[in-house]
Amino acid sequence: RDYVARNPLGLVIALDAGLCTRFSRVDNGTLRWVELDPPHLAEFKCAHRLGHASDRHAVARCCSIACTGWMDCLRGAGDVPTLLIAEGALARQPPEVVDAFLTRASLRLAPGTELILDHEAPPLRIPPRSRACLELPSLDGSVARYPRLRPFCEGDASTALGRALRDASRVPRLYQDGGAPPVLHLRFA
């Protein structure tokens, strides 16, 4: 909702959104929303008219999280404020898939594009230093760094955002330790 308040004419792209109803809950009458889902789910949603209450809400087929065609299309969006939501889309992916996604996104997406994501293990992190970039530690001890991805808020990841999402969601009950993966709110520099 914070993004919609700051960017009422913005564009939101939800990766692997599934049966999410977020658009209907945050729509302000001008927001544009695209859900990129695997072909079988996109076809199901279209066949059952799920998410087609507005011409500003589209469901598109995407072969996988590794697909970059949609990223290339965003180049034509110009300076339209854009938010990518990748909650769950990357959460249980292996580090090499997350690394490939973040590398491709860093090469293609415009400065100012925002990204909300979570990841379980190893956890994504932002070192506690001024203007630090996103890091993805690997199991072998190496660390991939993404210099264009910076925390949206000063300091570490947006703890207020993570808390709000966890409070609004029943998902933490599904985790053995009762806590969901950390949620990061980032911006491409």
N, C-alpha and C positions, 0 to 999 in steps of 0.2 A: 504493500500500500504506500510505503514511503516513496518508492520509485514512481508510482502512478501520480502521486501528489507533486513530485518534482518534475515529471515529464508527462503531462496529460495527453500529449500527442505522440507519445513514444511507441516503440515496437518491442514486444516481448516474444522471445522464442523459447519455448519449453521443449527440452530434449527428453525423449522417452517419457512423455507426460502421462501415459497410461490413461486411466479413467478420471483424471484430475478435473475438478470443477472450479479451479481457481479463477479462470476468466470470468465466470458468472458472478463471482464474489467480489472481484476488484474492478470490474468494468466501470468506467466513468462516462461512457458514451462516445469517447473519441479514441480510446486506446486500441491499437492493433495487436493481434495475438496470433501466433503461428505455433502449432504443436507438431513437432517432428517425431513420428513414431515408426516403428518397424512396419513393413508393408501389411502383415496380417492384422495388426491392431488398427492401423489407419483405415484399412478396408472395413473392419468391423464398425469403427466409429462412424464412418461415412454411411454405411449401409443402415445403421440404426439412428442416423441423424443426430449423433451425440456431438454437441459442441457447435451446431450450426444455427444457433439462435441469432447470429449477427453476421453481416457481410464483412465485419472487421475481425472475425475469428475463423481461421482456416486450419484444417488438418492436412498434413502433407506426409507422404511416404519418404522414409529415409532408410537406406540400406543398413546402416549401422552407425554407431557413435564415431567410427573412423571416416565416414563419408564427409567429403569437403565441398561437395557441390553447393550446398546451401550457404556455406561460408562465402564462396565466391559470388553468389547472388547478392549477398549483403553489401558488396562493394557498390552496387547500384543504388543503395539506399541513401547514399550521400551522408549528410550530417544528422540523420534522424537518430535521436537517442535510442539506444538499443540495450536491452537486458536479456542475457541468456540465463535460463534456469536449468541447472543440471543436477538437481537434487535427485538422488537415486540413480541417475543415468551413469554416474561414475563411481558410485559408492562401493560397489563390490567388484569393480573391474581390476584386473592385475595392473601393477605399476606401469608396465610397458604400454598398455592401452591408454591409461591416463596421460602418460608422458607424450604419446603420439598425438592425442587430442589437444593437449595444452600447447604443444609445439606448433601444430597446424593452425590453431586458433591465434597464436601469437604472431604468426606470419601473415594472417589474412584479415583479422578483424581491426576495425578502425579504432584509433585512440578515443578514449571515453566510453567505449562499450563496457558494460558492467556484466559480471558473472557471479552467480550464486551457485555454489557446489558443496558437496560433502564427499568424503572418502574415508573408508574404514581403516585399512591397514596396508602399508604403513600410512599413518596420518599425514595429510598435507600440513605444512607449517609455514609460518612467517616469523623469521627471527626478530627478536625484540630490539631492533635498531631502526633508526629513522630511515624512512623510505625504503625499507627492506622489500625484497621481492618474494614471490611464492617459491617454496622449495618442496620437492618430493623426494624424501629419503627412500632408498631402495634397500632390499634385504641384504645386499652384499656390502652395505656401508657407504656406497657412493650417494651423491645427492645431485638431482637434476634441479637446475635453477631456471626460472622464467622471468627475466628482467623486466618484461613489459607488464607483468601482472603484479599489481600493488594492492595493498589493503585499501578498501574504499574509505574506511574511517582511519583516523590516526591510531597508531599503536597496533596491537595484534588484531586478529580477525574480529569482526563485529559480534561481540558477545551478546549484545542486546538483540540482534537479529536472530542469532542461534537460539537464545532463550525463548524469544517469542515464537519461533517455529516449533521448538520442542514443546512449549506449553500448549500450542494450538493443535498439536498432533498427538495421536495415540500411538504412533510408531515406536517410541521408546519402549513400550511394553514388549515389543517383539525381540528386543535385544536381551541377551542373558544378563548383562550387568545393569540393565535398566536405563542405559544412556544411549542415545543415538550418536552417530558419528558427528564430529564438529562441522558446523556450517560456516563457510567462508564467503564473504562478500568482497569481491575484487573489482578492480578497474584496470583496463588496458591503458598503459601510458603511451 
